[in-house]
Amino acid sequence: MNIIVIAFLVFGLFFFLAGAIGIVRMPDFYSRLHPAGKLDT
């Protein structure tokens, strides 16, 4: 059971970091809204 919880935490951390990198890499405000929305959901 703990392995499943750890796997979900790792997957969540991966998506959080990917969204944060996407926010930094986008050129303008409106482009940054897309990874921010993906990061939230």
PyMOL Python script that loads the backbone (N, CA, C, O; Angstrom):
from pymol import cmd

cmd.read_pdbstr("""\
ATOM      1  N   MET A   1       0.822  -1.196   0.000  1.00  0.00           N
ATOM      2  CA  MET A   1       0.000   0.000   0.000  1.00  0.00           C
ATOM      3  C   MET A   1       0.868   1.264   0.000  1.00  0.00           C
ATOM      4  O   MET A   1       0.553   2.231  -0.693  1.00  0.00           O
ATOM      5  N   ASN A   2       1.939   1.257   0.762  1.00  0.00           N
ATOM      6  CA  ASN A   2       2.812   2.425   0.808  1.00  0.00           C
ATOM      7  C   ASN A   2       3.494   2.673  -0.530  1.00  0.00           C
ATOM      8  O   ASN A   2       3.767   3.820  -0.882  1.00  0.00           O
ATOM      9  N   ILE A   3       3.771   1.618  -1.272  1.00  0.00           N
ATOM     10  CA  ILE A   3       4.418   1.772  -2.574  1.00  0.00           C
ATOM     11  C   ILE A   3       3.494   2.515  -3.535  1.00  0.00           C
ATOM     12  O   ILE A   3       3.955   3.345  -4.319  1.00  0.00           O
ATOM     13  N   ILE A   4       2.215   2.229  -3.482  1.00  0.00           N
ATOM     14  CA  ILE A   4       1.248   2.911  -4.346  1.00  0.00           C
ATOM     15  C   ILE A   4       1.178   4.397  -3.993  1.00  0.00           C
ATOM     16  O   ILE A   4       1.136   5.247  -4.882  1.00  0.00           O
ATOM     17  N   VAL A   5       1.167   4.702  -2.719  1.00  0.00           N
ATOM     18  CA  VAL A   5       1.115   6.096  -2.277  1.00  0.00           C
ATOM     19  C   VAL A   5       2.368   6.836  -2.720  1.00  0.00           C
ATOM     20  O   VAL A   5       2.282   7.966  -3.202  1.00  0.00           O
ATOM     21  N   ILE A   6       3.516   6.219  -2.566  1.00  0.00           N
ATOM     22  CA  ILE A   6       4.773   6.841  -2.993  1.00  0.00           C
ATOM     23  C   ILE A   6       4.781   7.054  -4.500  1.00  0.00           C
ATOM     24  O   ILE A   6       5.256   8.087  -4.971  1.00  0.00           O
ATOM     25  N   ALA A   7       4.263   6.095  -5.267  1.00  0.00           N
ATOM     26  CA  ALA A   7       4.208   6.239  -6.724  1.00  0.00           C
ATOM     27  C   ALA A   7       3.319   7.419  -7.112  1.00  0.00           C
ATOM     28  O   ALA A   7       3.681   8.192  -7.999  1.00  0.00           O
ATOM     29  N   PHE A   8       2.168   7.571  -6.467  1.00  0.00           N
ATOM     30  CA  PHE A   8       1.289   8.708  -6.764  1.00  0.00           C
ATOM     31  C   PHE A   8       1.956  10.033  -6.404  1.00  0.00           C
ATOM     32  O   PHE A   8       1.813  11.016  -7.131  1.00  0.00           O
ATOM     33  N   LEU A   9       2.675  10.064  -5.300  1.00  0.00           N
ATOM     34  CA  LEU A   9       3.381  11.286  -4.922  1.00  0.00           C
ATOM     35  C   LEU A   9       4.466  11.644  -5.933  1.00  0.00           C
ATOM     36  O   LEU A   9       4.643  12.814  -6.270  1.00  0.00           O
ATOM     37  N   VAL A  10       5.187  10.643  -6.412  1.00  0.00           N
ATOM     38  CA  VAL A  10       6.236  10.885  -7.410  1.00  0.00           C
ATOM     39  C   VAL A  10       5.626  11.384  -8.711  1.00  0.00           C
ATOM     40  O   VAL A  10       6.148  12.319  -9.317  1.00  0.00           O
ATOM     41  N   PHE A  11       4.521  10.771  -9.152  1.00  0.00           N
ATOM     42  CA  PHE A  11       3.855  11.229 -10.373  1.00  0.00           C
ATOM     43  C   PHE A  11       3.349  12.665 -10.209  1.00  0.00           C
ATOM     44  O   PHE A  11       3.487  13.476 -11.124  1.00  0.00           O
ATOM     45  N   GLY A  12       2.774  12.978  -9.067  1.00  0.00           N
ATOM     46  CA  GLY A  12       2.301  14.338  -8.817  1.00  0.00           C
ATOM     47  C   GLY A  12       3.431  15.346  -8.803  1.00  0.00           C
ATOM     48  O   GLY A  12       3.293  16.451  -9.328  1.00  0.00           O
ATOM     49  N   LEU A  13       4.547  14.969  -8.204  1.00  0.00           N
ATOM     50  CA  LEU A  13       5.712  15.847  -8.182  1.00  0.00           C
ATOM     51  C   LEU A  13       6.248  16.076  -9.584  1.00  0.00           C
ATOM     52  O   LEU A  13       6.659  17.188  -9.918  1.00  0.00           O
ATOM     53  N   PHE A  14       6.249  15.030 -10.414  1.00  0.00           N
ATOM     54  CA  PHE A  14       6.707  15.169 -11.795  1.00  0.00           C
ATOM     55  C   PHE A  14       5.841  16.166 -12.556  1.00  0.00           C
ATOM     56  O   PHE A  14       6.370  17.039 -13.243  1.00  0.00           O
ATOM     57  N   PHE A  15       4.520  16.051 -12.446  1.00  0.00           N
ATOM     58  CA  PHE A  15       3.635  16.966 -13.157  1.00  0.00           C
ATOM     59  C   PHE A  15       3.752  18.388 -12.619  1.00  0.00           C
ATOM     60  O   PHE A  15       3.662  19.351 -13.380  1.00  0.00           O
ATOM     61  N   PHE A  16       3.950  18.520 -11.320  1.00  0.00           N
ATOM     62  CA  PHE A  16       4.127  19.848 -10.740  1.00  0.00           C
ATOM     63  C   PHE A  16       5.390  20.508 -11.271  1.00  0.00           C
ATOM     64  O   PHE A  16       5.372  21.684 -11.635  1.00  0.00           O
ATOM     65  N   LEU A  17       6.486  19.760 -11.317  1.00  0.00           N
ATOM     66  CA  LEU A  17       7.738  20.318 -11.829  1.00  0.00           C
ATOM     67  C   LEU A  17       7.657  20.616 -13.318  1.00  0.00           C
ATOM     68  O   LEU A  17       8.186  21.628 -13.777  1.00  0.00           O
ATOM     69  N   ALA A  18       7.004  19.748 -14.075  1.00  0.00           N
ATOM     70  CA  ALA A  18       6.849  19.985 -15.512  1.00  0.00           C
ATOM     71  C   ALA A  18       6.031  21.250 -15.757  1.00  0.00           C
ATOM     72  O   ALA A  18       6.360  22.026 -16.654  1.00  0.00           O
ATOM     73  N   GLY A  19       4.990  21.469 -14.993  1.00  0.00           N
ATOM     74  CA  GLY A  19       4.191  22.683 -15.137  1.00  0.00           C
ATOM     75  C   GLY A  19       4.959  23.931 -14.733  1.00  0.00           C
ATOM     76  O   GLY A  19       4.833  24.975 -15.372  1.00  0.00           O
ATOM     77  N   ALA A  20       5.748  23.827 -13.680  1.00  0.00           N
ATOM     78  CA  ALA A  20       6.545  24.973 -13.246  1.00  0.00           C
ATOM     79  C   ALA A  20       7.589  25.339 -14.296  1.00  0.00           C
ATOM     80  O   ALA A  20       7.821  26.520 -14.554  1.00  0.00           O
ATOM     81  N   ILE A  21       8.212  24.344 -14.895  1.00  0.00           N
ATOM     82  CA  ILE A  21       9.182  24.606 -15.965  1.00  0.00           C
ATOM     83  C   ILE A  21       8.477  25.216 -17.171  1.00  0.00           C
ATOM     84  O   ILE A  21       9.019  26.113 -17.817  1.00  0.00           O
ATOM     85  N   GLY A  22       7.288  24.744 -17.475  1.00  0.00           N
ATOM     86  CA  GLY A  22       6.518  25.301 -18.581  1.00  0.00           C
ATOM     87  C   GLY A  22       6.159  26.759 -18.361  1.00  0.00           C
ATOM     88  O   GLY A  22       6.169  27.549 -19.305  1.00  0.00           O
ATOM     89  N   ILE A  23       5.844  27.124 -17.130  1.00  0.00           N
ATOM     90  CA  ILE A  23       5.529  28.522 -16.825  1.00  0.00           C
ATOM     91  C   ILE A  23       6.753  29.402 -17.056  1.00  0.00           C
ATOM     92  O   ILE A  23       6.633  30.502 -17.596  1.00  0.00           O
ATOM     93  N   VAL A  24       7.912  28.935 -16.657  1.00  0.00           N
ATOM     94  CA  VAL A  24       9.136  29.722 -16.804  1.00  0.00           C
ATOM     95  C   VAL A  24       9.534  29.862 -18.270  1.00  0.00           C
ATOM     96  O   VAL A  24      10.028  30.913 -18.676  1.00  0.00           O
ATOM     97  N   ARG A  25       9.326  28.824 -19.065  1.00  0.00           N
ATOM     98  CA  ARG A  25       9.806  28.822 -20.444  1.00  0.00           C
ATOM     99  C   ARG A  25       8.916  29.570 -21.425  1.00  0.00           C
ATOM    100  O   ARG A  25       9.381  29.935 -22.505  1.00  0.00           O
ATOM    101  N   MET A  26       7.656  29.811 -21.091  1.00  0.00           N
ATOM    102  CA  MET A  26       6.755  30.466 -22.036  1.00  0.00           C
ATOM    103  C   MET A  26       7.087  31.957 -22.144  1.00  0.00           C
ATOM    104  O   MET A  26       7.494  32.579 -21.163  1.00  0.00           O
ATOM    105  N   PRO A  27       6.908  32.530 -23.350  1.00  0.00           N
ATOM    106  CA  PRO A  27       7.394  33.892 -23.587  1.00  0.00           C
ATOM    107  C   PRO A  27       6.532  35.020 -23.016  1.00  0.00           C
ATOM    108  O   PRO A  27       7.075  36.042 -22.597  1.00  0.00           O
ATOM    109  N   ASP A  28       5.215  34.866 -22.989  1.00  0.00           N
ATOM    110  CA  ASP A  28       4.389  35.973 -22.520  1.00  0.00           C
ATOM    111  C   ASP A  28       3.313  35.473 -21.556  1.00  0.00           C
ATOM    112  O   ASP A  28       3.174  34.274 -21.313  1.00  0.00           O
ATOM    113  N   PHE A  29       2.559  36.430 -21.016  1.00  0.00           N
ATOM    114  CA  PHE A  29       1.584  36.120 -19.969  1.00  0.00           C
ATOM    115  C   PHE A  29       0.527  35.132 -20.435  1.00  0.00           C
ATOM    116  O   PHE A  29       0.209  34.182 -19.720  1.00  0.00           O
ATOM    117  N   TYR A  30      -0.018  35.346 -21.618  1.00  0.00           N
ATOM    118  CA  TYR A  30      -1.112  34.498 -22.088  1.00  0.00           C
ATOM    119  C   TYR A  30      -0.633  33.082 -22.406  1.00  0.00           C
ATOM    120  O   TYR A  30      -1.386  32.121 -22.246  1.00  0.00           O
ATOM    121  N   SER A  31       0.596  32.953 -22.849  1.00  0.00           N
ATOM    122  CA  SER A  31       1.147  31.615 -23.071  1.00  0.00           C
ATOM    123  C   SER A  31       1.407  30.906 -21.750  1.00  0.00           C
ATOM    124  O   SER A  31       1.330  29.680 -21.678  1.00  0.00           O
ATOM    125  N   ARG A  32       1.712  31.660 -20.718  1.00  0.00           N
ATOM    126  CA  ARG A  32       1.978  31.060 -19.404  1.00  0.00           C
ATOM    127  C   ARG A  32       0.711  30.563 -18.721  1.00  0.00           C
ATOM    128  O   ARG A  32       0.779  29.761 -17.790  1.00  0.00           O
ATOM    129  N   LEU A  33      -0.436  31.030 -19.176  1.00  0.00           N
ATOM    130  CA  LEU A  33      -1.687  30.565 -18.577  1.00  0.00           C
ATOM    131  C   LEU A  33      -1.944  29.089 -18.864  1.00  0.00           C
ATOM    132  O   LEU A  33      -2.553  28.398 -18.047  1.00  0.00           O
ATOM    133  N   HIS A  34      -1.488  28.601 -20.009  1.00  0.00           N
ATOM    134  CA  HIS A  34      -1.742  27.201 -20.365  1.00  0.00           C
ATOM    135  C   HIS A  34      -1.030  26.226 -19.415  1.00  0.00           C
ATOM    136  O   HIS A  34      -1.700  25.360 -18.853  1.00  0.00           O
ATOM    137  N   PRO A  35       0.292  26.320 -19.208  1.00  0.00           N
ATOM    138  CA  PRO A  35       0.902  25.386 -18.247  1.00  0.00           C
ATOM    139  C   PRO A  35       0.422  25.612 -16.817  1.00  0.00           C
ATOM    140  O   PRO A  35       0.395  24.677 -16.016  1.00  0.00           O
ATOM    141  N   ALA A  36       0.044  26.844 -16.495  1.00  0.00           N
ATOM    142  CA  ALA A  36      -0.477  27.095 -15.148  1.00  0.00           C
ATOM    143  C   ALA A  36      -1.800  26.367 -14.945  1.00  0.00           C
ATOM    144  O   ALA A  36      -2.065  25.846 -13.861  1.00  0.00           O
ATOM    145  N   GLY A  37      -2.626  26.330 -15.980  1.00  0.00           N
ATOM    146  CA  GLY A  37      -3.888  25.592 -15.894  1.00  0.00           C
ATOM    147  C   GLY A  37      -3.669  24.100 -15.814  1.00  0.00           C
ATOM    148  O   GLY A  37      -4.373  23.406 -15.080  1.00  0.00           O
ATOM    149  N   LYS A  38      -2.704  23.598 -16.557  1.00  0.00           N
ATOM    150  CA  LYS A  38      -2.384  22.172 -16.498  1.00  0.00           C
ATOM    151  C   LYS A  38      -1.790  21.806 -15.149  1.00  0.00           C
ATOM    152  O   LYS A  38      -2.023  20.713 -14.633  1.00  0.00           O
ATOM    153  N   LEU A  39      -1.029  22.717 -14.586  1.00  0.00           N
ATOM    154  CA  LEU A  39      -0.413  22.468 -13.289  1.00  0.00           C
ATOM    155  C   LEU A  39      -1.471  22.362 -12.198  1.00  0.00           C
ATOM    156  O   LEU A  39      -1.329  21.571 -11.265  1.00  0.00           O
ATOM    157  N   ASP A  40      -2.511  23.143 -12.311  1.00  0.00           N
ATOM    158  CA  ASP A  40      -3.553  23.173 -11.287  1.00  0.00           C
ATOM    159  C   ASP A  40      -4.429  21.927 -11.319  1.00  0.00           C
ATOM    160  O   ASP A  40      -4.896  21.471 -10.275  1.00  0.00           O
ATOM    161  N   THR A  41      -4.654  21.376 -12.499  1.00  0.00           N
ATOM    162  CA  THR A  41      -5.565  20.237 -12.584  1.00  0.00           C
ATOM    163  C   THR A  41      -4.841  18.987 -12.531  1.00  0.00           C
ATOM    164  O   THR A  41      -5.449  17.918 -12.590  1.00  0.00           O
TER     165      THR A  41
END
""", "prot")
cmd.dss("prot")
cmd.show_as("cartoon", "prot")
cmd.util.cbc("prot")
cmd.orient("prot")
